[in-house]
Amino acid sequence: MRGHPQNALVAHLPLRHPLDREILRLAVPALGALAAEPLYILVDTAVVGHLGTPQLGGLAIAGAVLTTAFFLFNFLAYGTTAAVARLLGAGDLRGAAHQAVQGLWLAVAIGIGLALLGLAFAPAAVGLFGAGGDVREHAITYLRISSLGAPAVLVVLVGVGYLRGLQDTKLTLLVAAGSNVANLVLELVLIYGLGFGIGASAAATVVAQLGAAAVFVAILLRNVTAAKVPLRPHARRLRALVRVGRDLFVRTGSLLAALGLATAIASRLGATELAAHQIAFQLWSFLALVLDAIAIAGQAMIGRLLGAGVGDEARRAGRRMVQWGLVAGVVFAGAVLALRSLLVPLFTQDPAVAALARDVLLAVALLQPANAVVFVLDGVLIGAGDLRYLAKAMALSSIVVFAPAAMLVLRREGPLLALWGAIGLLMAARLVANAARFHGPRWQVTGAERA
């Protein structure tokens, strides 16, 4: 086994590197918090599923709308992490608290807007999925009630970003775990104990989200009071946050559009292809979630090091996290290859779907090393505040590389594996763009603020 490439890779990754302790200190709790985030919908699914099939169908539609909407505003977490970490590195804790206060103002403003949109346009959003009858009514009910929690969800994103920027991912894990437990208890009491319907499930989640938001606001207010930071909005800081949000919104929106196009094309290839694609995509998304923990460590560490003026140390940290990501990607690839015959039956008993899914999981496995490096470099560049570049690179990769390849598959009615080949081209384009940027010096802007 001496010549095995995976062994050779690990051999070049000394286990006692000086940066490993800090990377793991940030990444491991971040992984737990990331895993806790989808549990809101998962718990709702488990509880609502016992109410009936129409209720479960309604939840599926409303959950898809909510997940997409809130994911688009992840810039409130990512942008806050990078800015706070940079200010922390520069020794400006007062500035870090002030940054978070401005993030809260933006989160509340956007959150109120989202809540009003959800209340007014829930029927239209649900209508895009073509649902009718009881499923439609349950989806509208869940979506409207859940919309009331939008300000709390976005405040939580800012709170998470603030603590990550302060290099504290443990507390974010504790808050995420506590809010999920509260959500579960409330749902069991309201639905099983008191006999309420799907609306109670949404209401319980909103209450849990409000509780998490209250914890983060309390933490921030304590630090704001200690630093004597004013709570009023600051026009220049808010404009800077909007610019950051715009760039990250473009980046995230481009990715969501590409992945949505892939699902739309898979649906036109046939029911078997769509089912197999969904299995592969869900596993791909789960592995991306795990790898994102290293990216979050990158956001926090790189921002702090650049803020402290040690650009060379930031590059060393970035290289080390890429090494960790690459090893994780190779391990995940091996795991998918070894376990794909066991994983597929967990999702389907249809022989045709199972056979196709096993083939597509080969592509999922082969993509993991590249995915890992892409996600880690995303985190490094976000931590560096190099957001406009990331937005342009993602948009170009999606529009110039992925979309033509995916549409060619549709026009020629190609196999599902060809569609996943297009996804592979998307990841390859992102890898080239991110690696080229990291190799150069333009992301290594030091100081309390990136110009």
C-alpha positions as CSV (number, residue, x, y, z in Angstrom):
1,M,0.0,0.0,0.0
2,R,3.1,2.2,0.1
3,G,2.4,3.6,-3.3
4,H,-1.3,4.3,-2.8
5,P,-2.1,7.9,-3.8
6,Q,-4.3,8.5,-0.7
7,N,-1.4,7.3,1.6
8,A,1.0,9.6,-0.3
9,L,-1.4,12.5,0.2
10,V,-1.7,11.9,3.9
11,A,2.1,11.5,4.2
12,H,2.4,15.1,3.0
13,L,-0.1,16.3,5.6
14,P,1.8,16.2,9.0
15,L,-0.6,15.8,11.8
16,R,1.1,18.2,14.2
17,H,1.1,21.3,12.0
18,P,1.1,24.5,14.1
19,L,-2.2,25.7,12.6
20,D,-4.1,22.4,12.9
21,R,-5.3,23.1,16.5
22,E,-6.9,26.4,15.5
23,I,-8.4,25.1,12.3
24,L,-10.0,22.2,14.2
25,R,-11.1,24.4,17.1
26,L,-13.1,26.5,14.6
27,A,-14.2,23.8,12.1
28,V,-15.5,21.1,14.4
29,P,-18.1,23.2,16.2
30,A,-18.9,24.9,12.9
31,L,-19.7,21.5,11.5
32,G,-22.1,20.8,14.4
33,A,-23.9,24.1,13.9
34,L,-24.1,23.6,10.1
35,A,-25.6,20.1,10.7
36,A,-28.1,21.6,13.2
37,E,-29.4,24.2,10.7
38,P,-31.4,21.7,8.5
39,L,-32.9,20.1,11.5
40,Y,-35.6,22.7,11.7
41,I,-37.2,21.4,8.5
42,L,-36.2,17.8,9.3
43,V,-38.0,18.0,12.7
44,D,-41.0,19.6,11.0
45,T,-41.1,16.9,8.4
46,A,-41.0,14.1,11.0
47,V,-43.8,15.7,13.0
48,V,-46.0,16.9,10.2
49,G,-45.6,13.6,8.3
50,H,-47.8,12.0,10.9
51,L,-50.6,14.5,10.2
52,G,-51.2,13.3,6.7
53,T,-49.9,13.3,3.2
54,P,-51.4,16.6,2.1
55,Q,-49.7,18.3,5.1
56,L,-46.4,16.7,4.3
57,G,-46.7,17.9,0.6
58,G,-47.5,21.4,1.8
59,L,-44.5,21.4,4.0
60,A,-42.2,20.2,1.2
61,I,-43.3,23.2,-1.0
62,A,-43.1,25.8,1.7
63,G,-39.8,24.4,2.9
64,A,-38.3,24.7,-0.6
65,V,-39.4,28.4,-0.8
66,L,-38.1,29.2,2.7
67,T,-34.8,27.4,2.2
68,T,-34.1,29.2,-1.0
69,A,-35.1,32.6,0.3
70,F,-33.0,32.4,3.5
71,F,-30.0,30.9,1.7
72,L,-29.8,33.9,-0.6
73,F,-29.3,36.1,2.5
74,N,-26.4,34.1,3.9
75,F,-24.2,37.1,3.1
76,L,-25.3,38.5,6.5
77,A,-23.3,35.7,8.1
78,Y,-20.4,35.5,5.7
79,G,-19.9,39.2,5.3
80,T,-20.2,39.8,9.1
81,T,-17.7,37.0,9.8
82,A,-15.1,38.4,7.4
83,A,-15.5,42.1,8.6
84,V,-15.5,41.2,12.3
85,A,-12.5,38.9,12.1
86,R,-10.5,41.5,10.2
87,L,-11.3,44.1,12.9
88,L,-10.5,41.6,15.6
89,G,-7.1,41.0,14.0
90,A,-6.5,44.7,14.0
91,G,-7.3,44.9,17.7
92,D,-10.5,46.9,17.2
93,L,-13.1,45.1,19.3
94,R,-15.2,48.3,19.4
95,G,-15.3,48.4,15.6
96,A,-16.2,44.7,15.5
97,A,-19.2,45.4,17.7
98,H,-20.2,48.4,15.7
99,Q,-20.0,46.3,12.5
100,A,-22.4,43.8,14.1
101,V,-24.9,46.5,15.1
102,Q,-25.1,47.7,11.5
103,G,-25.6,44.1,10.4
104,L,-28.5,43.9,12.8
105,W,-30.1,47.0,11.3
106,L,-29.8,45.5,7.8
107,A,-31.1,42.1,8.9
108,V,-34.2,43.6,10.5
109,A,-34.9,45.8,7.5
110,I,-34.5,42.9,5.0
111,G,-36.4,40.6,7.4
112,I,-39.4,42.8,7.7
113,G,-39.5,43.1,3.9
114,L,-39.3,39.3,3.5
115,A,-42.1,38.8,6.1
116,L,-44.4,41.2,4.2
117,L,-43.6,39.6,0.9
118,G,-44.3,36.1,2.4
119,L,-47.6,37.2,3.8
120,A,-48.7,38.9,0.6
121,F,-47.3,36.5,-2.0
122,A,-47.4,33.1,-0.4
123,P,-50.2,31.9,-2.8
124,A,-48.2,33.0,-5.8
125,A,-45.0,31.4,-4.5
126,V,-46.8,28.1,-3.8
127,G,-48.5,28.4,-7.2
128,L,-45.1,28.2,-9.0
129,F,-44.9,24.5,-7.8
130,G,-48.3,23.7,-9.4
131,A,-49.8,22.4,-6.2
132,G,-53.6,22.3,-5.7
133,G,-56.3,21.3,-3.2
134,D,-55.3,20.6,0.3
135,V,-51.6,20.5,-0.4
136,R,-51.8,24.1,-1.7
137,E,-53.7,25.3,1.4
138,H,-51.3,23.7,3.8
139,A,-48.3,25.1,2.0
140,I,-49.8,28.6,2.1
141,T,-50.6,28.3,5.8
142,Y,-47.1,27.1,6.7
143,L,-45.3,29.7,4.5
144,R,-47.3,32.6,5.8
145,I,-46.7,31.8,9.5
146,S,-43.1,31.0,8.9
147,S,-42.6,34.3,7.1
148,L,-43.2,36.0,10.4
149,G,-39.9,34.6,11.6
150,A,-37.9,36.1,8.8
151,P,-36.4,39.0,10.8
152,A,-35.4,36.5,13.5
153,V,-33.7,34.2,11.0
154,L,-31.7,37.1,9.5
155,V,-30.7,38.4,12.9
156,V,-29.5,34.9,13.8
157,L,-27.3,35.0,10.6
158,V,-25.7,38.2,11.8
159,G,-25.2,36.8,15.3
160,V,-23.6,33.7,13.9
161,G,-21.3,35.8,11.7
162,Y,-20.4,38.0,14.7
163,L,-19.4,35.1,16.9
164,R,-17.5,33.3,14.1
165,G,-15.6,36.6,13.4
166,L,-14.7,36.6,17.1
167,Q,-13.3,33.1,16.6
168,D,-16.1,31.5,18.7
169,T,-17.9,28.7,16.9
170,K,-18.8,26.8,20.1
171,L,-21.4,29.2,21.2
172,T,-23.1,29.2,17.8
173,L,-23.3,25.4,18.1
174,L,-24.9,25.6,21.5
175,V,-27.5,28.1,20.3
176,A,-28.3,26.0,17.3
177,A,-28.7,22.9,19.4
178,G,-30.8,24.7,22.0
179,S,-33.2,26.2,19.4
180,N,-33.7,22.8,17.7
181,V,-34.6,21.2,21.0
182,A,-37.0,24.0,21.8
183,N,-38.5,23.6,18.3
184,L,-39.0,19.8,18.8
185,V,-40.6,20.2,22.3
186,L,-43.0,22.9,21.2
187,E,-44.1,20.9,18.1
188,L,-44.7,17.8,20.2
189,V,-46.8,19.8,22.7
190,L,-48.8,21.8,20.2
191,I,-49.5,19.0,17.7
192,Y,-49.5,15.8,19.6
193,G,-50.4,17.2,23.0
194,L,-53.0,19.9,22.0
195,G,-54.1,18.6,18.6
196,F,-53.2,21.6,16.5
197,G,-52.3,21.2,12.8
198,I,-49.5,22.3,10.4
199,G,-49.8,25.9,11.4
200,A,-48.6,25.0,14.9
201,S,-45.5,23.4,13.4
202,A,-44.6,26.7,11.6
203,A,-45.4,28.7,14.8
204,A,-43.1,26.5,16.9
205,T,-40.3,27.0,14.5
206,V,-40.8,30.8,14.6
207,V,-40.8,30.8,18.4
208,A,-37.5,28.8,18.4
209,Q,-36.0,31.2,15.9
210,L,-37.1,34.2,18.0
211,G,-35.4,32.6,21.0
212,A,-32.1,32.1,19.1
213,A,-32.2,35.7,17.8
214,A,-32.8,36.9,21.4
215,V,-29.7,35.1,22.6
216,F,-27.5,36.6,19.9
217,V,-28.9,40.1,20.5
218,A,-28.2,39.7,24.2
219,I,-24.6,38.7,23.5
220,L,-24.1,41.6,21.2
221,L,-25.7,44.1,23.5
222,R,-23.4,43.0,26.3
223,N,-20.3,43.6,24.1
224,V,-21.8,46.8,22.7
225,T,-22.3,48.2,26.2
226,A,-18.8,47.2,27.3
227,A,-17.3,48.9,24.2
228,K,-19.6,51.9,24.5
229,V,-20.8,51.5,20.9
230,P,-23.8,53.6,19.7
231,L,-26.9,51.6,18.6
232,R,-28.0,54.0,15.9
233,P,-27.5,53.2,12.2
234,H,-24.4,54.4,10.5
235,A,-24.8,55.3,6.8
236,R,-21.3,54.6,5.7
237,R,-21.2,51.2,7.4
238,L,-24.6,50.3,6.0
239,R,-23.6,51.2,2.5
240,A,-20.5,49.0,2.8
241,L,-22.7,46.1,4.1
242,V,-25.0,46.6,1.1
243,R,-22.0,46.3,-1.3
244,V,-20.9,43.2,0.4
245,G,-24.4,41.8,0.3
246,R,-24.7,42.6,-3.4
247,D,-21.6,40.7,-4.3
248,L,-22.4,37.7,-2.2
249,F,-26.0,37.7,-3.3
250,V,-24.8,37.5,-6.9
251,R,-22.5,34.7,-6.0
252,T,-25.1,32.7,-4.2
253,G,-27.8,33.5,-6.7
254,S,-25.7,32.3,-9.6
255,L,-25.0,29.0,-7.9
256,L,-28.7,28.5,-7.0
257,A,-29.6,29.3,-10.6
258,A,-27.2,26.8,-12.0
259,L,-28.3,24.0,-9.6
260,G,-32.0,24.9,-10.3
261,L,-31.3,24.6,-14.0
262,A,-29.7,21.2,-13.5
263,T,-32.8,19.9,-11.7
264,A,-35.1,21.4,-14.3
265,I,-33.2,19.6,-17.1
266,A,-33.2,16.3,-15.1
267,S,-37.0,16.6,-14.8
268,R,-37.2,16.9,-18.6
269,L,-35.0,13.8,-19.2
270,G,-37.6,11.6,-17.4
271,A,-39.0,10.5,-14.1
272,T,-36.3,7.9,-13.5
273,E,-33.6,10.5,-14.3
274,L,-35.1,13.0,-12.0
275,A,-35.4,10.6,-9.1
276,A,-31.8,9.4,-9.6
277,H,-30.6,13.1,-9.9
278,Q,-32.4,14.0,-6.6
279,I,-30.6,11.1,-4.8
280,A,-27.2,12.1,-6.1
281,F,-27.9,15.8,-5.5
282,Q,-28.9,15.3,-1.9
283,L,-25.8,13.4,-1.1
284,W,-23.7,15.9,-2.9
285,S,-25.3,18.7,-0.9
286,F,-24.8,16.9,2.4
287,L,-21.1,16.4,1.7
288,A,-20.8,20.1,0.7
289,L,-22.3,21.0,4.1
290,V,-19.6,19.0,5.9
291,L,-16.8,20.5,3.8
292,D,-18.2,24.0,4.4
293,A,-17.0,23.7,8.1
294,I,-13.4,24.1,6.9
295,A,-14.5,27.1,4.7
296,I,-16.0,28.7,7.8
297,A,-12.7,28.3,9.7
298,G,-11.1,29.9,6.7
299,Q,-13.4,32.9,6.8
300,A,-12.6,33.5,10.5
301,M,-8.9,32.8,10.4
302,I,-8.0,34.6,7.2
303,G,-10.0,37.7,8.2
304,R,-8.2,37.9,11.6
305,L,-4.7,37.3,10.1
306,L,-5.2,39.9,7.4
307,G,-6.6,42.4,9.9
308,A,-3.5,41.8,12.0
309,G,-1.3,42.6,9.0
310,V,0.3,39.2,8.6
311,G,-0.5,38.4,5.0
312,D,2.1,35.7,4.7
313,E,0.6,33.9,7.7
314,A,-2.8,34.1,6.1
315,R,-1.4,32.5,2.9
316,R,0.1,29.7,5.0
317,A,-3.2,29.2,6.8
318,G,-5.0,29.1,3.5
319,R,-2.6,26.5,2.1
320,R,-3.0,24.3,5.2
321,M,-6.8,24.5,5.0
322,V,-6.7,23.5,1.3
323,Q,-4.6,20.5,2.3
324,W,-7.2,19.5,4.9
325,G,-10.0,20.0,2.4
326,L,-8.2,17.9,-0.2
327,V,-7.7,15.0,2.2
328,A,-11.4,15.3,3.3
329,G,-12.4,15.3,-0.4
330,V,-10.4,12.2,-1.1
331,V,-11.8,10.4,1.9
332,F,-15.4,11.3,0.9
333,A,-14.7,10.1,-2.6
334,G,-13.6,6.8,-1.3
335,A,-16.5,6.5,1.0
336,V,-19.1,7.2,-1.7
337,L,-17.4,4.7,-4.0
338,A,-17.3,2.0,-1.3
339,L,-20.8,2.7,0.0
340,R,-22.9,3.7,-3.0
341,S,-24.5,0.2,-3.3
342,L,-25.6,0.5,0.3
343,L,-26.7,4.1,0.2
344,V,-29.0,3.9,-2.8
345,P,-31.5,1.5,-1.3
346,L,-32.0,3.9,1.5
347,F,-33.6,6.3,-1.0
348,T,-35.4,4.0,-3.5
349,Q,-36.6,0.5,-4.2
350,D,-37.1,1.1,-7.9
351,P,-34.6,-1.0,-9.8
352,A,-34.2,1.4,-12.7
353,V,-33.7,4.5,-10.4
354,A,-31.3,2.5,-8.2
355,A,-29.2,1.4,-11.1
356,L,-29.0,4.9,-12.5
357,A,-28.3,6.5,-9.1
358,R,-25.4,4.1,-8.5
359,D,-23.9,5.3,-11.8
360,V,-24.4,9.0,-11.0
361,L,-22.8,8.5,-7.6
362,L,-19.6,7.7,-9.4
363,A,-19.6,11.3,-10.7
364,V,-20.5,12.5,-7.2
365,A,-17.5,10.6,-5.8
366,L,-15.1,11.9,-8.5
367,L,-16.1,15.5,-7.8
368,Q,-15.4,15.5,-4.1
369,P,-11.6,16.4,-4.2
370,A,-12.3,19.3,-6.5
371,N,-15.4,20.3,-4.5
372,A,-13.4,20.4,-1.3
373,V,-10.7,22.7,-2.7
374,V,-13.3,25.0,-4.2
375,F,-15.3,25.3,-1.0
376,V,-12.2,25.9,1.1
377,L,-10.9,28.6,-1.3
378,D,-14.3,30.2,-1.2
379,G,-14.0,30.5,2.5
380,V,-10.4,31.9,2.3
381,L,-11.5,34.6,-0.3
382,I,-14.6,35.5,1.6
383,G,-12.5,35.9,4.8
384,A,-10.2,38.2,2.8
385,G,-13.2,40.2,1.6
386,D,-12.5,39.5,-2.0
387,L,-16.2,39.3,-2.7
388,R,-16.5,41.1,-6.0
389,Y,-14.1,38.6,-7.6
390,L,-16.0,35.7,-6.2
391,A,-19.3,37.1,-7.6
392,K,-17.8,37.6,-11.1
393,A,-16.1,34.2,-11.1
394,M,-19.3,32.4,-10.0
395,A,-21.5,34.3,-12.5
396,L,-19.1,33.6,-15.4
397,S,-18.7,29.9,-14.4
398,S,-22.5,29.5,-14.3
399,I,-23.4,31.4,-17.5
400,V,-20.4,30.8,-19.8
401,V,-19.4,27.2,-18.7
402,F,-22.3,25.4,-17.1
403,A,-25.4,26.7,-18.8
404,P,-24.3,26.0,-22.4
405,A,-23.1,22.5,-21.5
406,A,-26.3,21.8,-19.6
407,M,-28.5,23.1,-22.4
408,L,-26.6,20.9,-24.9
409,V,-27.5,17.9,-22.8
410,L,-31.2,18.9,-22.9
411,R,-31.2,19.6,-26.7
412,R,-29.6,16.2,-27.5
413,E,-31.6,14.4,-24.8
414,G,-28.3,13.2,-23.4
415,P,-28.0,10.8,-20.4
416,L,-28.1,12.0,-16.8
417,L,-24.4,11.3,-16.5
418,A,-23.8,14.0,-19.2
419,L,-25.7,16.5,-17.0
420,W,-23.5,15.6,-14.1
421,G,-20.6,16.1,-16.5
422,A,-21.8,19.7,-16.9
423,I,-21.9,20.1,-13.1
424,G,-18.3,18.8,-13.1
425,L,-17.4,21.5,-15.7
426,L,-19.0,24.1,-13.3
427,M,-16.8,22.9,-10.4
428,A,-13.7,22.8,-12.6
429,A,-14.3,26.4,-13.7
430,R,-14.7,27.5,-10.1
431,L,-11.6,25.6,-9.1
432,V,-9.5,27.2,-11.8
433,A,-10.8,30.7,-10.9
434,N,-10.4,30.3,-7.2
435,A,-7.0,28.7,-7.4
436,A,-5.7,31.4,-9.8
437,R,-6.9,34.1,-7.4
438,F,-5.4,32.4,-4.3
439,H,-2.0,31.9,-6.2
440,G,-1.7,35.7,-6.7
441,P,-1.3,38.4,-4.1
442,R,-4.4,40.6,-4.8
443,W,-6.5,38.9,-2.1
444,Q,-3.9,39.6,0.6
445,V,-5.1,43.1,1.6
446,T,-4.1,43.8,5.2
447,G,-5.5,46.2,7.7
448,A,-8.7,46.8,9.6
449,E,-10.8,47.3,6.5
450,R,-10.5,46.2,2.9
451,A,-10.4,49.1,0.6
